[in-house]
Amino acid sequence: MEAFNLTSSGPPMFILNGIPGLEAAHIWISIPFSTFYIISLLGNFMVLFVVTKEKTLHKPMYLLLCMLALTDIGMSSCVMPKALCIFWFGFKGITMDGCITQIFFINMLALMHSAILVTMAFDRYIAICEPLRYATILTNARIAKLGLVGLIRAVLFILPLPLLLRRLPFCTNHVIPHTYCEHIAVVKISCGDTRINRTYSLVITFVFSGLDLTLIGLSYGMIIRAVLRISSKTAHQKALNTCTAHISVMLVNGSLNLFSILTHRFGQGIAVHVHILLANLYLFVPPMLNPIIYGVKSKELRDKMGKYTCRM
């Protein structure tokens, strides 16, 4: 350990401590974590496979679901392999470049994930409030363009995070109390002026989280208003059923994300291991639950998945 605490002329080597205070339980913690990851990979790859194979599912809603599945796979895969190396083998070292790369992809995919949820809310708004114009407003090509805009937005606004981080000096403390290179956790161990890094991270978090949550809220507010105006109980129920999967996914993602952000930045009285467990749950639980929620709630997708599952 002492070797990593010495300053050197080259880029620093960081040590990821896993979950401080729960080191003795790392093997046991790895069991649910690896289970979540395996279920997430199976579920999301199944969604991608079924939607790709079935031409009847080549619709905007399912294309968005594929985008969500890809970001879910990417987010959990950025973290889980390294976390399992820490839990199982004690391989805690990570290079500066590896750390910065991990920070970029985790945050970029999280911002992309948020943009997809906004687009999914807009998709449901058009489907319920403008059903006759749905096919002309939301074409597959337009969904692809919206996905590209979300990707460009994520890359442009997250790229400064690793660039700002690279300019910081790291003196004697190279130990990161986390299972992965979380941006603020790395910033905290720097011996330089971190005000720009903290400010930019805070602005990105609250501006985009606030903007995306506002857009989602407005979409569902107008959906609820439109549904309440429907006199037929059958049509009323059908309209609500088209939104239940989306609402469930947004509640799971939004609640875990918001709670993790607030406890990490403002919950000084909360134990460190609680912060880290929440941060990990945000990356592992939604990717596991999203394909399950859509598989249960979407009859068309459920039937197609059942057809391929029975063949195996």
Salt bridges, closest charged atoms under 4 A:
GLU54 OE1 - LYS304 NZ 3.50
GLU54 OE2 - LYS307 NZ 2.59
ASP72 OD1 - HIS113 NE2 2.97
ASP97 OD1 - ARG166 NH2 2.36
ASP123 OD2 - ARG124 NH2 2.71
GLU130 OE1 - ARG133 NH1 3.80
GLU182 OE1 - HIS264 NE2 3.35
ASP193 OD2 - ARG195 NH2 2.76
ASP212 OD2 - ARG153 NH2 3.05
GLU300 OE2 - LYS59 NZ 3.19
ASP303 OD2 - LYS299 NZ 2.91
